[in-house]
């Protein structure tokens, strides 16, 4: 996160064993942030179910982790049984961490992950009033269309290359080690 080096945390993939961290993040979203993320109000029970199915839905989730807590998350979800033609992106940033460039950084990771999986069209949808999400989409050259109170953004990722694949693999390697260290710290703190 070179552009935002003032932030204390790190962005990395969340592993399936970290569903609880993802769930906690979504539960901390205030009512308006939940509505912006899911396009309608959602209950705690909905979030419990949604986060519990993170791995089952074929999602890749990136999280911004600060002081052991996920404070922002971005999801890349395949729209078919396998990665291919189309995928969807979704984001959430806790109110205290908004307007710090996290959405833009997370969107870059999602686009690269989509590109490395051969996704040809990446979609994101948001409420028409969600100007922050639209601004992030524009920064990444999304084609925005307004439809029935929603904005649908479409990004056409470039083809994967050696550098994009290597960058993701290196981040995953470091991210996995960070996840292991985080797990050890949580176990030690609980003891």
Secondary structure, DSSP 4 states (H G I P E B T S, - for coil): -GGGTT--SEEEEPPGGGHHHHHHHHHHS-HHHHHHHHSS---HHHHHHHHHTTTTTTEEEEEEEETTEEEEEEEEEESSSSSSSEEEEEEEE-GGGTTSSHHHHHHHHHHHHHHHTT-SEEEEEEETT-HHHHHHHHHTT-EEEEETTEEEEEE-PPPP-HHHHHHHHHHHHHHHHHHHHHHHHHHHHH-
